[in-house]
Amino acid sequence: MPQIAAPGSLVLDHVAHFVPDLEAAGRMLEALGFVATPYSEQATQDGPAGTANRCVMLGEGYLEFLSPIADNPHARRTREAMARYQGVHILALGTPAAAEEHARLERHGFAPLPQVDLERDVELEGETRRARFGVVRVPPETMPEGRVQFVEQRTPELLWQPRWLAHTNGVTALTAVFVVADDPVDAAARYARFAGLLPSREGKFVRLSTSRGDIVIGRQRDLAALLGAAPAAPALAGYALACADPETLAARWRAAGLEIRRAEALYATLLPPALGGAWLFGAADRMNVGAEWKPFLSTGAFDADGT
């Protein structure tokens, strides 16, 4: 399946918001034209994870909305992250070989935590099946911007079901994630060692490109100019989405109550409290970081009234 990273490559697999109320998050997503997957509780090889999620599956990548539902260490860490800011807290890089990533991180001094075999129930053609993931994480202080991890999708056919890809808003792909750092160059060097990617300068930002999707690192003030607001470093500020018709999407989201800012072919919006974070969006052929983005990565020159 195209969602799986090819041997020897990485992709931007998904991002995750930590939210206090999955039901409220689901209602907001549906109001914005997304199809959200049903409520699902997560488990590991050691038992219940203490968290549950709903997801927005896209043609490329997906968005996860995760909430703590218990009082165990994993759920407590999720609540602690939400107490600092509400929004995006997971950046997941897709790999075809989680065990190999774990060994590579050990060799490069990242002291990875034991691999997690994550599972959750998914319905397929009237039957309950078990979606499975291999997850590689490092100690929180090692990648302090969020839960930056590798994920091996072991059952992609259960996640990317056609019924969950028919979003009426025309959003098709996750194309970039925005990382807040006090020193973007230093942070980019760390991400390069972590993921085996090459950093490059893009205006005031530093970019690392996977085989599908980019990591864009910048200071808080520069990301706030680009997106409308950004949490204090270290953090994940939001992400970029490709869509079929950005003008129609902007009008739809404006009617739903979002404030939309526009600069030429790109649009930006802050998300309501039920979700947190920020989106940058535009047509698919404009969402690759590079020449199309350079004026905005340099100046954050968005029109505040969205016109």
C-alpha positions as CSV (number, residue, x, y, z in Angstrom):
1,M,0.0,0.0,0.0
2,P,1.3,3.5,-0.7
3,Q,0.8,4.4,3.0
4,I,3.7,2.1,3.9
5,A,7.2,3.6,3.7
6,A,9.4,1.8,1.1
7,P,12.4,-0.1,2.4
8,G,15.1,2.3,3.5
9,S,12.8,5.4,3.6
10,L,10.7,7.4,6.0
11,V,7.3,9.2,5.6
12,L,5.4,11.7,7.7
13,D,2.9,9.1,8.9
14,H,0.7,11.1,11.2
15,V,0.4,13.8,13.8
16,A,-1.7,13.7,17.0
17,H,-3.5,16.3,19.1
18,F,-4.0,15.7,22.8
19,V,-7.6,16.6,23.6
20,P,-9.6,16.6,26.8
21,D,-12.9,15.5,25.2
22,L,-13.0,13.1,22.2
23,E,-16.7,13.5,21.7
24,A,-16.3,17.3,21.4
25,A,-13.3,16.9,19.1
26,G,-15.3,14.5,16.9
27,R,-18.2,17.0,16.6
28,M,-15.9,19.8,15.6
29,L,-14.1,17.6,13.0
30,E,-17.4,16.6,11.5
31,A,-18.5,20.3,11.5
32,L,-15.4,21.1,9.5
33,G,-16.2,18.4,6.9
34,F,-14.1,15.5,8.1
35,V,-15.1,11.9,8.5
36,A,-13.8,10.8,12.0
37,T,-13.2,7.2,12.8
38,P,-15.1,5.7,15.8
39,Y,-13.9,5.9,19.4
40,S,-11.2,3.3,20.0
41,E,-9.2,2.4,23.2
42,Q,-5.5,1.6,22.9
43,A,-3.5,-1.2,24.4
44,T,0.1,-2.3,24.5
45,Q,1.8,-5.6,25.3
46,D,1.6,-4.6,28.9
47,G,-2.2,-4.0,29.0
48,P,-4.5,-1.0,28.5
49,A,-2.6,2.1,27.4
50,G,-4.9,4.5,29.3
51,T,-5.7,6.5,26.2
52,A,-8.3,6.4,23.4
53,N,-8.5,8.0,20.0
54,R,-10.4,9.0,16.9
55,C,-8.6,9.6,13.6
56,V,-9.0,11.5,10.4
57,M,-7.6,9.2,7.7
58,L,-6.2,11.0,4.6
59,G,-5.0,9.8,1.2
60,E,-1.5,10.5,2.5
61,G,-1.0,10.2,6.3
62,Y,-3.6,10.9,9.0
63,L,-4.5,13.0,12.0
64,E,-5.0,11.5,15.4
65,F,-7.0,13.0,18.3
66,L,-6.0,11.3,21.5
67,S,-7.4,11.6,25.0
68,P,-6.4,10.1,28.4
69,I,-9.1,7.8,29.9
70,A,-7.3,6.3,32.9
71,D,-4.9,7.1,35.7
72,N,-1.7,5.3,34.7
73,P,1.7,6.7,33.8
74,H,1.0,7.0,30.1
75,A,-2.3,8.8,30.7
76,R,-0.7,11.1,33.3
77,R,2.1,12.1,30.8
78,T,-0.6,12.9,28.3
79,R,-2.4,15.1,30.8
80,E,0.8,16.8,31.8
81,A,1.5,17.7,28.1
82,M,-2.0,19.1,27.7
83,A,-1.5,21.2,30.8
84,R,1.4,23.0,29.1
85,Y,-0.6,23.6,25.9
86,Q,-3.5,22.1,24.0
87,G,-2.9,21.0,20.5
88,V,-0.3,18.8,18.6
89,H,2.0,16.7,20.7
90,I,2.9,13.7,18.5
91,L,5.0,13.7,15.4
92,A,5.1,10.1,14.0
93,L,7.5,9.1,11.2
94,G,6.5,6.0,9.3
95,T,9.1,3.3,8.9
96,P,8.9,-0.2,7.4
97,A,11.2,-1.5,10.1
98,A,10.7,-0.3,13.7
99,A,13.2,-2.7,15.2
100,E,15.9,-1.4,12.8
101,E,15.1,2.2,13.8
102,H,15.4,1.2,17.5
103,A,18.8,-0.3,16.9
104,R,20.0,2.8,14.9
105,L,18.8,5.1,17.7
106,E,20.8,3.1,20.2
107,R,23.9,3.4,18.0
108,H,23.5,7.2,17.8
109,G,23.1,7.6,21.6
110,F,19.4,8.4,21.8
111,A,18.8,5.6,24.4
112,P,15.4,4.6,23.0
113,L,12.8,3.2,25.3
114,P,11.7,-0.5,24.8
115,Q,9.7,-0.9,21.6
116,V,5.9,-0.6,22.1
117,D,3.5,-3.0,20.4
118,L,0.4,-0.9,20.2
119,E,-3.0,-2.2,19.3
120,R,-6.6,-1.1,19.1
121,D,-9.9,-2.6,17.7
122,V,-11.1,-1.6,14.3
123,E,-14.2,-2.8,12.5
124,L,-13.8,-4.1,8.9
125,E,-16.8,-5.4,6.9
126,G,-18.8,-6.1,10.1
127,E,-16.0,-7.9,12.0
128,T,-13.9,-6.5,14.8
129,R,-10.2,-6.7,13.9
130,R,-7.0,-5.7,15.7
131,A,-5.0,-2.9,14.2
132,R,-1.3,-3.3,15.2
133,F,1.6,-0.8,15.3
134,G,5.3,-1.0,16.2
135,V,6.2,2.2,18.0
136,V,9.7,3.4,18.9
137,R,10.1,6.3,21.3
138,V,12.9,8.0,23.2
139,P,13.0,9.6,26.7
140,P,11.0,12.8,26.7
141,E,14.0,15.1,27.3
142,T,15.8,13.7,24.2
143,M,13.2,15.1,21.8
144,P,11.5,17.7,24.0
145,E,9.3,19.3,21.3
146,G,6.8,16.4,21.7
147,R,6.4,12.7,21.4
148,V,8.6,12.4,18.4
149,Q,8.5,8.7,17.4
150,F,8.7,6.1,14.7
151,V,5.7,3.9,13.8
152,E,5.6,0.8,11.7
153,Q,2.1,0.3,10.3
154,R,1.5,-3.5,10.5
155,T,-2.1,-3.5,9.4
156,P,-2.6,-0.5,7.1
157,E,-5.6,-2.1,5.4
158,L,-7.6,-1.7,8.6
159,L,-6.9,2.0,8.9
160,W,-7.1,3.4,5.4
161,Q,-10.6,2.1,4.6
162,P,-12.5,3.9,1.8
163,R,-15.4,4.9,4.0
164,W,-13.0,7.0,6.1
165,L,-11.4,8.8,3.2
166,A,-14.5,10.5,1.8
167,H,-14.1,14.0,3.4
168,T,-16.6,16.5,2.1
169,N,-14.1,19.3,2.6
170,G,-11.7,17.9,0.0
171,V,-8.7,17.6,2.3
172,T,-6.4,14.9,0.9
173,A,-2.9,14.8,2.6
174,L,-0.7,15.7,5.5
175,T,2.3,17.5,4.0
176,A,4.3,19.1,6.8
177,V,4.6,19.5,10.5
178,F,5.8,22.7,12.3
179,V,8.3,22.3,15.2
180,V,9.0,25.2,17.6
181,A,12.6,25.5,18.8
182,D,14.7,28.3,20.3
183,D,17.6,27.4,18.0
184,P,16.2,25.9,14.8
185,V,19.6,25.1,13.4
186,D,20.6,23.1,16.5
187,A,17.3,21.4,16.7
188,A,17.5,20.5,13.0
189,A,20.9,18.9,13.5
190,R,19.3,16.7,16.3
191,Y,16.4,15.8,14.1
192,A,18.8,14.9,11.3
193,R,20.7,12.5,13.6
194,F,17.4,11.1,15.0
195,A,15.8,10.4,11.6
196,G,18.7,10.2,9.2
197,L,17.4,13.2,7.2
198,L,19.3,16.2,5.7
199,P,18.4,19.7,6.8
200,S,18.2,22.7,4.5
201,R,17.5,26.4,5.0
202,E,14.1,27.8,4.0
203,G,14.0,31.5,4.8
204,K,13.8,31.8,8.6
205,F,13.1,28.1,9.0
206,V,15.0,24.8,8.6
207,R,13.4,21.9,6.7
208,L,14.0,18.2,6.7
209,S,12.2,16.2,4.0
210,T,11.1,12.6,4.3
211,S,10.0,10.6,1.2
212,R,6.5,12.0,1.8
213,G,6.1,15.1,4.0
214,D,8.4,17.7,5.6
215,I,9.5,18.7,9.1
216,V,9.8,22.5,9.3
217,I,11.6,24.0,12.4
218,G,11.4,27.6,13.4
219,R,11.4,30.0,16.3
220,Q,8.1,30.8,18.1
221,R,7.8,34.3,16.8
222,D,8.4,33.2,13.2
223,L,5.9,30.3,13.4
224,A,3.4,32.6,15.1
225,A,3.7,35.0,12.1
226,L,3.2,32.1,9.7
227,L,0.4,30.3,11.5
228,G,-1.3,33.0,13.6
229,A,0.1,31.7,17.0
230,A,2.5,29.1,18.3
231,P,3.3,27.7,21.7
232,A,6.5,28.4,23.5
233,A,9.5,26.2,22.6
234,P,9.9,23.3,22.7
235,A,6.6,22.4,21.0
236,L,4.7,21.3,17.9
237,A,2.8,24.2,16.6
238,G,0.6,22.6,13.9
239,Y,0.8,21.2,10.4
240,A,0.1,21.6,6.7
241,L,-2.7,20.0,4.7
242,A,-3.3,19.7,1.0
243,C,-6.8,20.0,-0.4
244,A,-8.7,19.9,-3.7
245,D,-10.1,23.5,-3.6
246,P,-8.6,25.8,-1.1
247,E,-10.9,28.8,-1.8
248,T,-14.0,26.7,-1.2
249,L,-12.4,25.1,1.9
250,A,-11.5,28.5,3.3
251,A,-15.1,29.7,2.8
252,R,-16.5,26.6,4.4
253,W,-14.2,26.9,7.4
254,R,-14.9,30.6,7.7
255,A,-18.6,29.8,7.8
256,A,-17.9,27.3,10.6
257,G,-16.4,30.0,12.7
258,L,-12.7,29.8,11.9
259,E,-10.7,32.9,11.2
260,I,-8.9,32.4,7.9
261,R,-5.7,34.2,6.8
262,R,-4.5,34.2,3.2
263,A,-1.3,34.9,1.4
264,E,-1.5,34.2,-2.4
265,A,-2.1,30.4,-2.7
266,L,-1.7,29.5,1.0
267,Y,-4.1,29.8,3.9
268,A,-3.7,29.6,7.6
269,T,-6.1,29.2,10.5
270,L,-6.0,28.6,14.3
271,L,-8.1,25.7,15.6
272,P,-10.8,26.0,18.2
273,P,-10.1,24.8,21.8
274,A,-11.7,21.4,21.2
275,L,-8.8,20.6,18.9
276,G,-5.9,23.1,19.5
277,G,-3.0,23.9,17.2
278,A,-3.0,25.5,13.7
279,W,-3.4,24.5,10.1
280,L,-1.7,25.8,6.9
281,F,-3.5,24.6,3.8
282,G,-3.6,25.0,0.1
283,A,-3.8,23.1,-3.2
284,A,-1.8,19.9,-3.5
285,D,0.6,21.3,-6.1
286,R,1.4,24.2,-3.7
287,M,2.0,22.3,-0.5
288,N,5.6,21.1,-1.1
289,V,7.9,23.2,1.0
290,G,10.3,25.1,-1.3
291,A,9.9,27.8,-3.9
292,E,6.1,28.2,-3.4
293,W,6.6,28.8,0.3
294,K,9.6,30.9,0.4
295,P,7.9,34.3,0.6
296,F,5.8,33.1,3.5
297,L,8.6,31.2,5.3
298,S,10.6,34.5,5.0
299,T,8.0,37.0,6.1
300,G,4.8,35.2,7.3
301,A,3.0,37.7,5.1
302,F,-0.6,36.7,5.6
303,D,-3.7,38.9,5.2
304,A,-5.4,38.8,8.6
305,D,-8.9,39.2,7.2
306,G,-8.6,36.1,5.0
307,T,-9.4,37.8,1.7
